[in-house]
Amino acid sequence: MLPFSSASGKATDFLTALFTATTSVCVTGLVVVDTYAHWSFFGQLIIMILVQMGGLGMIAIAATLMLLTHKKFSLGDRMLLQDSFNLSSGTKLLTFLVRVLKGTLLTEGAGAILYSLVFIPKFGFIKGLWISIFNSVSAFCNAGMDVIGQGSLANYRNDPIVMTTTMMLIIMGGLGFVVWFDVLHAAKEGVKKKFSPITVIKRFSEHSKLVLSFTLILITSGTLIFLLTEYNNPGTIGNMGFGQKLVNSLFQSITLRTAGFTTIPQENLTVASCLVSYLFMFIGGSPVGTAGGVKTVTIFLLFMNVRSYVKNENQNVIFNRRVSVDSMRKAAAVVYVSVFATLLLAVLLSVFNPVPMEDALFEVVSACGTVGLSRNLTAALNPIGRIIIIIAMFLGRTGPISMVAFFSGNESNKNNINYSEGVFYVG
């Protein structure tokens, strides 16, 4: 809200500042004022810091500060850090944290260098370097905010460096740190022992195999779907050459996985593309990364649960590994609560803002999935609508199921009682 945080030198109103702070720390990317125009360098710096904190996670940031100040980690601190990264008890937590920080800085630094090849010649050294750093952090953290100027990445949809760098940063952030380190470890072992590429891939953990394969399926299927549904749409990719159509369809498929950058107007999407966008934004990225959504593994486990019931199998097996009952129950709970929260907020938004339901649903799914794409609706929302989206972004980053668990209190005493089985007719 401070006057020197805005480009005009005037104080920003509370609700706009709150919305911007929320969208930054929740790495969503929905904005009610243009990031490049409204905020000064100081304001943009605050946004970038909040994006970095939100991308890594508040627990990881707190642990980093403890490391830098040489404070000792208590058992409770270690358990909290372990839970925030979804790690097993045998993992060396502090070593993992240091590797996460190093990997993040190296990836964002590489992205900034690649961006600078385009932005420095166009904007000059200082401004071009700042745009490169900001965009790299935003893309890796899947925030979708930029300070390029009017038109954002739409002006660079034919630039191979900008497009490729952005897509790679989004994917790297969305895969998750656990997958990073597993792949690197397997690759090092493969080089050392001269394994074939197939052998190296077989040595990936079951989690990495699932994340990589399902991510590839989603990106490929999304690209083909958008290419087909938008091929002749002049409002999106209809007037482009085939190569540009393919690249921008690929970009759309990737950015929907909670990144929020856009090269085409989302309000011009066909109905079919809009429906697919809902699904992709809801799924999001993968666990223990910077992306949002209910996560790829969660959705896949839900599909596996249906498959095992249809095939009358008493266990769910992926890559010759059995999935625990607790994991299956958690996946179902996460999806069901997320669907309920999304639909409820979409209805509330359409009630308090007279907008088409497809636009309201797109906005809420984007906020709950921390995506940041909009059908040109965010800036037009009234105060109540903005508060609804703030709540959606907050729930999207913390997770609706986490909020339910928090308010439900301790473990129920019903777990200590065995009831007789009833007869209920389902389906």
Secondary structure, 3 states (H helix, E strand, C coil): CCHHHECCCCCCCHHHHHHHHHHHHCCCCCCCCCHHHHECHHHHHHHHHHHHHHHHCHHHHHHHHHHHCCCCCCHHHHHHHHHHCCCCCCCCHHHHHHHHHHHHHHHHHHHHHHHHHHHHHHHCHHHHHHHHHHHHHHHHCCCCCCCCCCCHHHHHCCCHHHHHHHHHHHHHHHHCHHHHHHHHHHHHHHHHHCCCHHHHHHCCCHHHHHHHHHHHHHHHHHHHHHHHHHCCCCCCCCCCCHHHHHHHHHHHHHHCCCCCCCCCCHHHCCHHHHHHHHHHHHHCCCCCCCCCCCCHHHHHHHHHHHHHHHCCCCCCEECCEECCHHHHHHHHHHHHHHHHHHHHHHHHHHHHCCCCHHHHHHHHHHHHCCCCCCCCCHHHCCHHHHHHHHHHHHHHHHCHHHHHHHHHCCCCHHHHCCCCCCCCCCC
